[in-house]
């Protein structure tokens, strides 16, 4: 019997990039969405808080969207949930810890109770429209992570989410190899698989290798210990707490998201820390330094995070003090290396001892390396491979691994966001391309900042700006006063002593000679002059105020009298 409709798989985020993961499965009048994450901005995205997927396609087809399934609780998989739910209110399916973290995020956004949250456990299955979704436990750097087996009218599709094959995970719950192998025996049409570490040979180390490194830090540290990690890295919280207990230290959580996530994880039983061990930050700061450990946000050097503020001395609650040992328990997100290393240098400058990978193995990846990817392919035995969750270099390397294991090149789809993949009667083809770009979040603004605005910000940051204020006679067009010239980020006032008078003279000549567009003439004259003098191109803004001479005189006299 021939398939009546195509199964359409649409990566809206996470394909050709690391972050903001989102995938749509469409069959007829039904769409299932998997994950809704964010991506952190790169250094040249000035002022941007984070980036979310462009889900305009979902908005246009909101009547088809049946549900949102989440694989785990990291920001690159749940960070955009509130933005999606704010516009398409559909049921959210997730495991208990993931659902708890989502519930906390929605509450902080004033959306408490708005979404229908449906709890599922690994090993269970739910039916959403024509899709039957099976939840399969996988090891990752956060508990309760799952892969998905999605049975569709076109066949079984497996989406791994983020995973690794850790035989000794912190929570004692390894990946469900048996279920993955069962999928393989059933026959898998396509595998959408995590590609983050596709260029890393061998196996990703177990989370257990971190404990000896932490124990070494706790033995040698004479003062306070500050451990910086992601607020959602629950397994790392547990490891730090275990070692702190052995060394008789109390633990305090620092940062709103860290405090709330720890509370959620403890309430749900995913974080086991004796109550007497946990102290409020204000109490921890009064205790002897050798008796406390602070768990903080800011392992990526974000300026507004605890570590970011500590590195420049702007944290209000406390500051770095001599004898502090700081552990950065994370790897830099690709593109964020400069921020992280700058923060490390600043922390050293303020007198702290900083421990970070590769100085010591205080962090391991939560993603599969090459040998684990091979094992996943051998277990699942897909007909088609769609590498996801990685930059293009990772996707191509993953495809190469697939070819080594017998998956033909024509059965592998290396696609970027927005490229529709269709499956009809067991055959794969590429469909149309839909929008799949970046939506920037800047404060409360979502989507109003585009690349043009970012380029303007970059130009302002690089060369500064020059503002020229002109007061002209309405009738004659002549200047009624000297031009006011203001510079910001262009030259230091001490260095502008000769430059600004010269600019003023050229502006005056330009106004006298201008016919029509005074602003354009002045701007062009200054642009040429400043480049010739400084080899820089500041942004130039010309403001013209036209007044009647008598009015101007009266206003000036009134201001003097006042």
C-alpha positions as CSV (number, residue, x, y, z in Angstrom):
1,X,0.0,0.0,0.0
2,X,1.4,3.3,-1.1
3,X,1.9,6.2,1.4
4,X,-0.8,8.8,0.8
5,X,1.2,11.8,2.0
6,X,4.9,12.7,2.4
7,X,6.5,12.8,5.9
8,X,8.3,16.2,6.0
9,X,11.1,16.7,8.5
10,X,12.1,20.4,8.9
11,X,15.1,21.4,11.0
12,X,14.3,24.9,12.2
13,X,17.4,25.1,14.4
14,X,20.5,23.1,15.2
15,X,21.3,22.1,11.7
16,X,24.6,23.8,10.6
17,X,25.1,25.3,14.0
18,X,25.4,24.4,17.7
19,X,22.4,25.6,19.6
20,X,18.7,26.6,19.3
21,X,17.6,23.1,18.5
22,X,14.2,22.7,17.0
23,X,12.8,20.1,14.5
24,X,9.3,19.9,13.0
25,X,7.8,16.6,11.8
26,X,4.8,17.2,9.4
27,X,2.4,14.7,8.1
28,X,-0.7,16.0,6.4
29,X,-2.5,18.4,8.7
30,X,-0.3,17.5,11.7
31,X,3.0,18.9,13.0
32,X,5.0,17.6,15.9
33,X,7.7,19.9,17.2
34,X,10.8,18.5,19.0
35,X,12.8,20.9,21.3
36,X,12.8,24.7,21.3
37,X,16.2,26.0,22.4
38,X,18.3,29.1,22.3
39,X,21.8,29.8,21.1
40,X,24.2,32.2,22.8
41,X,25.4,35.2,20.7
42,X,28.9,35.4,19.3
43,X,31.3,38.2,20.2
44,X,30.2,40.4,17.2
45,X,26.5,40.3,18.1
46,X,26.6,43.4,20.2
47,X,23.8,43.8,22.7
48,X,22.1,40.5,21.9
49,X,21.0,38.4,24.9
50,X,20.4,35.2,23.0
51,X,19.0,33.8,19.7
52,X,15.9,31.7,19.1
53,X,14.9,29.8,16.0
54,X,12.8,31.4,13.3
55,X,9.6,29.5,13.6
56,X,7.5,31.6,11.2
57,X,6.6,28.3,9.4
58,X,5.0,27.0,12.6
59,X,3.1,30.3,13.1
60,X,1.7,30.1,9.6
61,X,0.6,26.5,10.3
62,X,-0.3,26.8,13.9
63,X,-3.6,25.0,13.3
64,X,-1.5,21.9,12.5
65,X,0.8,21.9,15.5
66,X,-0.3,19.1,17.9
67,X,2.4,19.1,20.5
68,X,6.0,20.0,21.6
69,X,8.3,17.2,22.8
70,X,11.4,18.1,24.7
71,X,14.5,15.7,24.9
72,X,16.2,17.3,27.9
73,X,16.5,20.4,30.1
74,X,19.5,22.3,28.7
75,X,19.0,25.8,27.4
76,X,19.8,24.9,23.8
77,X,16.7,22.7,23.9
78,X,14.3,24.5,26.3
79,X,15.4,28.1,26.2
80,X,12.9,29.2,23.6
81,X,9.9,27.3,24.9
82,X,8.3,30.4,26.4
83,X,8.6,32.3,23.1
84,X,6.9,29.4,21.2
85,X,4.2,28.8,23.8
86,X,3.4,32.5,23.9
87,X,2.3,32.3,20.3
88,X,1.2,28.6,19.9
89,X,-0.2,27.2,23.0
90,X,0.2,23.4,22.6
91,X,0.8,20.6,25.1
92,X,4.4,20.1,26.2
93,X,5.6,16.5,26.7
94,X,8.8,16.0,28.8
95,X,10.3,13.8,31.5
96,X,9.9,15.0,35.1
97,X,13.1,17.0,35.6
98,X,12.9,18.6,32.2
99,X,9.3,19.5,32.8
100,X,10.2,21.0,36.2
101,X,12.9,23.2,34.6
102,X,10.4,24.3,31.9
103,X,7.8,25.1,34.5
104,X,10.3,27.2,36.4
105,X,11.2,29.2,33.3
106,X,7.5,29.8,32.4
107,X,6.8,31.0,36.0
108,X,9.7,33.4,35.9
109,X,8.3,34.8,32.6
110,X,4.9,35.3,34.1
111,X,3.4,32.4,32.1
112,X,2.8,30.2,35.1
113,X,-0.2,27.9,34.3
114,X,-0.5,29.0,30.7
115,X,0.9,25.8,29.1
116,X,-0.4,22.3,29.4
117,X,2.5,20.3,30.8
118,X,2.3,16.5,30.3
119,X,4.8,14.4,32.3
120,X,6.2,11.2,30.7
121,X,8.9,8.9,31.8
122,X,11.7,7.1,29.9
123,X,10.3,3.8,28.6
124,X,6.8,5.3,28.1
125,X,5.1,6.3,24.8
126,X,2.5,8.9,23.9
127,X,0.4,9.3,20.8
128,X,0.3,12.9,19.3
129,X,-1.8,13.1,16.2
130,X,-0.5,10.4,13.8
131,X,2.8,10.2,15.6
132,X,3.6,7.6,18.3
133,X,6.6,8.9,20.4
134,X,8.6,6.5,22.5
135,X,10.9,8.0,25.1
136,X,14.3,6.3,25.5
137,X,16.7,7.1,28.3
138,X,20.2,8.2,27.2
139,X,23.1,9.4,29.3
140,X,24.0,13.1,29.0
141,X,25.3,15.8,31.3
142,X,21.9,16.3,32.8
143,X,19.5,13.6,34.2
144,X,16.3,12.6,32.5
145,X,17.6,13.0,29.0
146,X,15.9,11.0,26.3
147,X,16.1,10.0,22.7
148,X,12.9,9.7,20.7
149,X,11.5,6.9,18.6
150,X,8.9,8.5,16.4
151,X,6.6,6.1,14.6
152,X,5.0,7.9,11.6
153,X,2.8,6.7,8.7
154,X,6.0,6.8,6.6
155,X,8.1,4.7,9.1
156,X,10.1,4.8,12.3
157,X,12.4,7.9,12.8
158,X,14.8,8.0,15.7
159,X,16.1,11.3,17.0
160,X,18.9,10.9,19.5
161,X,18.8,14.3,21.2
162,X,22.1,14.9,23.0
163,X,23.7,11.7,24.2
164,X,26.8,9.8,25.2
165,X,27.4,6.1,26.1
166,X,28.5,6.6,29.7
167,X,28.7,3.2,31.5
168,X,29.2,4.9,34.9
169,X,27.0,8.1,34.8
170,X,26.6,10.2,38.0
171,X,23.0,9.2,38.4
172,X,23.7,5.5,37.8
173,X,21.3,5.3,34.9
174,X,23.1,4.4,31.6
175,X,21.8,4.7,28.1
176,X,19.0,2.1,27.3
177,X,21.0,0.1,24.7
178,X,18.3,-2.5,24.5
179,X,15.6,-0.1,23.3
180,X,17.9,1.4,20.7
181,X,18.7,-2.1,19.5
182,X,14.9,-2.9,19.4
183,X,14.4,0.1,17.1
184,X,17.1,-1.4,14.8
185,X,15.3,-4.8,14.7
186,X,12.0,-3.1,13.8
187,X,13.6,-1.2,11.0
188,X,14.5,2.5,11.2
189,X,13.7,4.7,8.2
190,X,15.9,7.7,9.3
191,X,18.2,8.6,12.2
192,X,18.6,12.2,13.2
193,X,21.7,12.1,15.3
194,X,23.8,14.4,17.5
195,X,26.9,15.5,15.7
196,X,28.6,17.9,18.2
197,X,31.7,15.7,18.7
198,X,31.9,14.2,15.3
199,X,35.5,15.4,15.0
200,X,36.5,13.8,18.3
201,X,38.1,10.4,18.0
202,X,37.5,7.6,20.5
203,X,35.0,7.7,23.3
204,X,33.9,10.6,25.4
205,X,35.2,10.1,29.0
206,X,32.7,9.2,31.7
207,X,31.5,11.9,34.1
208,X,33.2,9.9,36.9
209,X,36.7,11.1,35.8
210,X,35.7,14.5,37.2
211,X,35.5,13.4,40.8
212,X,39.3,12.8,41.3
213,X,40.0,16.3,39.8
214,X,37.5,17.9,42.2
215,X,38.9,16.0,45.1
216,X,42.4,17.3,44.3
217,X,41.1,20.9,44.2
218,X,39.3,20.5,47.5
219,X,42.4,19.0,49.1
220,X,44.7,21.8,48.0
221,X,42.4,24.8,48.3
222,X,43.1,26.8,51.5
223,X,40.2,29.3,51.1
224,X,36.8,29.5,49.4
225,X,36.1,27.3,46.4
226,X,33.9,28.7,43.7
227,X,32.6,26.3,41.1
228,X,31.2,27.9,37.9
229,X,29.0,25.7,35.7
230,X,25.7,25.8,33.8
231,X,22.7,26.2,36.0
232,X,21.1,23.2,34.3
233,X,24.1,20.9,34.8
234,X,22.5,19.0,37.7
235,X,25.0,16.1,37.6
236,X,27.9,18.5,38.2
237,X,26.0,20.0,41.2
238,X,25.8,16.5,42.6
239,X,29.5,15.8,42.1
240,X,30.5,19.0,43.8
241,X,28.1,18.4,46.7
242,X,29.5,14.8,47.1
243,X,33.1,16.0,47.3
244,X,32.1,19.0,49.6
245,X,30.5,16.6,52.0
246,X,33.7,14.5,52.1
247,X,35.8,17.6,52.9
248,X,33.4,19.1,55.5
249,X,32.4,22.1,53.4
250,X,29.0,23.7,53.3
251,X,27.5,24.6,49.9
252,X,25.7,27.8,48.8
253,X,24.1,28.3,45.4
254,X,24.7,31.7,43.8
255,X,22.7,33.1,40.9
256,X,18.9,33.1,40.4
257,X,18.8,30.3,37.9
258,X,21.3,28.2,39.9
259,X,19.2,28.5,43.1
260,X,15.9,27.7,41.4
261,X,17.2,24.8,39.3
262,X,18.9,23.3,42.4
263,X,15.6,23.6,44.3
264,X,13.6,22.0,41.5
265,X,16.1,19.1,41.1
266,X,16.1,18.5,44.9
267,X,12.3,18.5,45.1
268,X,12.1,16.0,42.3
269,X,14.7,13.8,43.8
270,X,17.4,14.3,41.1
271,X,19.8,16.1,43.5
272,X,20.7,14.5,46.8
273,X,22.2,16.9,49.2
274,X,21.7,16.7,52.9
275,X,19.7,19.7,54.1
276,X,22.3,20.8,56.8
277,X,24.9,21.1,54.0
278,X,23.1,23.9,52.2
279,X,23.4,27.4,53.5
280,X,22.2,30.8,52.2
281,X,24.8,32.9,50.4
282,X,24.7,35.6,53.1
283,X,25.6,33.0,55.8
284,X,28.3,31.4,53.6
285,X,30.0,34.7,53.2
286,X,30.3,35.0,57.0
287,X,31.8,31.5,57.5
288,X,35.5,30.7,57.5
289,X,36.6,30.5,53.8
290,X,37.9,27.0,54.2
291,X,34.5,25.7,55.2
292,X,32.4,26.8,52.1
293,X,32.0,26.1,48.4
294,X,29.9,28.4,46.2
295,X,28.2,27.0,43.1
296,X,27.9,29.9,40.6
297,X,26.7,30.7,37.1
298,X,29.0,32.3,34.5
299,X,31.2,29.5,33.3
300,X,31.0,31.1,29.8
301,X,32.2,34.5,31.0
302,X,28.9,36.2,30.3
303,X,29.2,39.9,31.4
304,X,26.0,39.8,33.5
305,X,26.7,36.4,35.2
306,X,28.3,36.0,38.6
307,X,31.7,35.1,37.2
308,X,31.6,37.9,34.7
309,X,30.8,40.4,37.4
310,X,33.4,39.0,39.8
311,X,36.1,39.2,37.2
312,X,35.6,43.0,36.9
313,X,34.8,43.7,40.5
314,X,31.1,44.7,39.9
315,X,29.4,41.9,41.8
316,X,27.3,43.4,44.6
317,X,27.0,40.6,47.1
318,X,30.7,39.7,47.3
319,X,34.1,40.0,45.7
320,X,37.1,37.9,44.9
321,X,39.4,37.6,47.9
322,X,43.0,36.3,48.3
323,X,43.0,32.5,48.6
324,X,39.9,31.9,46.5
325,X,40.1,28.9,44.1
326,X,37.8,29.1,41.1
327,X,36.8,26.0,39.1
328,X,35.4,26.6,35.6
329,X,33.6,23.3,35.0
330,X,32.5,23.7,31.4
331,X,34.0,23.9,27.9
332,X,33.7,27.2,26.0
333,X,30.7,27.2,23.7
334,X,32.1,27.4,20.1
335,X,32.5,31.1,19.3
336,X,32.7,32.1,23.0
337,X,36.3,31.1,23.6
338,X,37.5,34.7,23.7
339,X,35.0,35.7,26.5
340,X,35.9,32.7,28.6
341,X,39.7,33.3,28.4
342,X,39.3,37.0,29.0
343,X,37.3,36.2,32.2
344,X,40.0,33.7,33.3
345,X,42.7,36.3,32.9
346,X,40.7,38.9,34.9
347,X,40.1,36.4,37.7
348,X,43.8,35.7,37.9
349,X,44.5,39.5,37.9
350,X,42.1,39.8,40.9
351,X,44.1,37.3,42.9
352,X,42.2,34.0,42.4
353,X,43.6,30.6,41.5
354,X,41.6,29.4,38.4
355,X,41.3,25.8,37.5
356,X,39.9,25.0,34.1
357,X,40.2,22.3,31.4
358,X,42.9,21.5,30.2
359,X,44.7,22.5,33.4
360,X,42.7,19.7,35.1
361,X,39.8,17.4,34.0
362,X,37.1,19.4,35.7
363,X,34.7,19.0,32.8
364,X,33.9,16.3,30.3
365,X,31.6,16.6,27.3
366,X,28.1,15.3,27.4
367,X,28.2,14.4,23.7
368,X,29.1,11.2,21.9
369,X,32.5,11.0,20.2
370,X,33.2,9.0,17.0
371,X,33.2,5.5,18.4
372,X,29.9,6.1,20.2
373,X,28.4,7.5,17.0
374,X,29.5,4.3,15.3
375,X,27.8,2.2,18.0
376,X,24.6,4.3,17.7
377,X,24.6,3.6,14.0
378,X,25.2,-0.1,14.5
379,X,22.4,-0.3,17.1
380,X,19.8,1.6,15.2
381,X,20.7,0.5,11.6
382,X,19.0,3.4,9.8
383,X,18.3,3.4,6.1
384,X,18.9,7.1,6.0
385,X,21.2,9.3,8.2
386,X,20.5,13.0,8.9
387,X,23.3,14.5,11.0
388,X,22.0,17.3,13.2
389,X,23.1,19.3,16.3
390,X,26.4,20.6,14.8
391,X,28.1,23.0,12.5
392,X,28.6,22.0,8.9
393,X,32.1,20.6,9.6
394,X,30.5,18.3,12.2
395,X,27.7,17.2,9.9
396,X,30.1,16.3,7.1
397,X,32.3,14.4,9.5
398,X,29.3,12.5,10.8
399,X,28.3,11.7,7.3
400,X,31.8,10.3,6.7
401,X,31.4,8.1,9.7
402,X,28.1,6.8,8.3
403,X,29.8,6.0,5.0
404,X,32.5,4.0,6.8
405,X,29.7,1.9,8.3
406,X,28.0,1.3,5.0
407,X,25.4,4.1,4.7
408,X,25.7,5.4,1.1
409,X,26.3,9.0,0.5
410,X,23.0,9.3,-1.4
411,X,21.3,8.0,1.8
412,X,22.7,10.9,3.9
413,X,21.2,14.3,4.1
414,X,23.5,17.1,5.2
415,X,21.1,20.1,5.5
416,X,20.9,23.4,7.2
417,X,18.0,25.1,9.0
418,X,14.9,25.5,6.8
419,X,15.7,22.7,4.3
420,X,12.7,20.4,4.1
421,X,13.4,16.7,3.9
422,X,10.6,14.5,2.6
423,X,10.1,10.7,2.8
424,X,7.6,9.1,0.4
425,X,7.2,5.3,0.1
426,X,10.5,4.7,1.8
427,X,12.5,7.1,-0.4
428,X,14.1,10.4,0.7
429,X,14.2,13.6,-1.3
430,X,14.8,17.3,-0.5
431,X,11.8,19.6,-0.6
432,X,11.6,23.4,-0.6
433,X,13.6,25.7,1.6
434,X,11.7,27.7,4.2
435,X,13.0,30.5,6.5
436,X,15.3,29.1,9.1
437,X,17.4,32.0,10.2
438,X,18.2,33.7,13.5
439,X,15.8,35.7,15.6
440,X,17.6,38.0,18.0
441,X,16.4,38.7,21.5
442,X,17.6,42.0,22.8
443,X,16.1,42.8,26.3
444,X,12.3,42.6,25.8
445,X,12.6,43.0,22.1
446,X,12.2,39.8,20.0
447,X,12.9,39.9,16.3
448,X,13.1,43.7,15.9
449,X,16.9,43.6,15.7
450,X,18.3,42.3,12.4
451,X,21.7,41.9,10.8
452,X,21.6,45.5,9.5
453,X,21.2,46.8,13.0
454,X,24.0,44.6,14.2
455,X,26.3,45.9,11.4
456,X,25.4,49.4,12.5
457,X,26.3,48.5,16.1
458,X,29.6,47.0,15.0
459,X,30.4,50.1,13.0
460,X,29.6,52.3,16.0
461,X,31.8,50.2,18.2
462,X,34.6,50.1,15.7
463,X,34.8,53.8,14.7
464,X,32.4,55.7,16.9
465,X,30.1,58.5,15.9
466,X,30.1,62.2,15.1
467,X,27.0,64.3,15.6
468,X,26.6,67.7,13.9
469,X,23.9,70.1,15.1
470,X,23.1,73.0,12.7
471,X,20.8,76.0,13.3
472,X,19.8,77.5,10.0
473,X,17.7,80.5,8.9
474,X,14.4,79.3,7.5
475,X,14.4,81.9,4.8
476,X,18.1,82.1,3.7
477,X,19.5,78.8,4.7
478,X,22.4,80.6,6.4
479,X,23.9,79.4,9.7
480,X,22.7,81.4,12.7
481,X,25.3,79.9,15.0
482,X,28.5,77.9,15.0
483,X,27.9,74.2,14.3
484,X,27.8,72.1,17.4
485,X,30.0,69.0,16.9
486,X,29.8,66.1,19.4
487,X,31.9,62.9,19.1
488,X,31.5,59.6,21.0
489,X,33.9,56.6,20.7
490,X,35.8,58.4,17.9
491,X,38.7,60.4,19.4
492,X,39.5,61.4,23.0
493,X,38.6,65.0,23.7
494,X,42.2,65.9,24.3
495,X,43.0,64.7,20.8
496,X,40.1,66.6,19.2
497,X,41.4,70.1,20.0
498,X,42.6,70.6,16.5
499,X,40.2,68.2,14.7
500,X,36.9,69.7,15.8
501,X,37.7,73.4,14.8
502,X,38.8,72.1,11.4
503,X,35.6,70.1,11.1
504,X,33.6,73.2,12.0
505,X,35.2,75.2,9.2
506,X,34.5,72.6,6.6
507,X,30.9,72.3,7.8
508,X,30.4,76.1,7.5
509,X,31.8,76.0,3.9
510,X,29.7,73.0,3.0
511,X,26.5,74.8,4.3
512,X,27.3,77.9,2.3
513,X,27.9,76.0,-0.9
514,X,25.0,73.5,-0.5
515,X,22.1,73.5,-2.8
516,X,19.2,71.5,-1.5
517,X,20.3,68.5,0.6
518,X,22.3,70.3,3.4
519,X,22.5,67.1,5.5
520,X,23.9,65.0,2.7
521,X,26.5,67.6,1.6
522,X,27.8,68.1,5.2
523,X,27.9,64.4,5.8
524,X,29.9,63.7,2.6
525,X,32.4,66.5,3.3
526,X,33.0,65.3,6.8
527,X,33.2,61.6,5.7
528,X,36.0,62.4,3.2
529,X,37.8,64.8,5.6
530,X,37.8,62.4,8.5
531,X,38.9,59.4,6.5
532,X,41.8,61.4,5.0
533,X,42.9,62.6,8.4
534,X,42.3,59.6,10.6
535,X,41.8,56.6,8.2
536,X,38.6,55.9,10.1
537,X,34.9,56.0,9.1
538,X,32.8,57.1,12.1
539,X,29.0,57.1,11.8
540,X,28.0,60.7,11.0
541,X,24.7,62.2,11.9
542,X,23.6,65.7,10.9
543,X,20.7,67.4,12.6
544,X,19.3,70.6,11.1
545,X,17.0,73.0,13.0
546,X,15.4,75.7,10.9
547,X,14.2,78.8,12.7
548,X,13.3,82.4,11.9
549,X,16.0,84.8,13.0
550,X,13.7,86.9,15.2
551,X,12.3,83.8,16.9
552,X,15.8,82.5,17.5
553,X,16.9,85.8,18.9
554,X,13.8,86.0,21.2
555,X,14.4,82.4,22.4
556,X,18.1,83.2,23.1
557,X,17.1,86.4,25.0
558,X,14.5,84.5,27.0
559,X,17.0,81.8,28.0
560,X,19.5,84.4,29.1
561,X,16.8,86.2,31.2
562,X,15.8,82.9,32.8
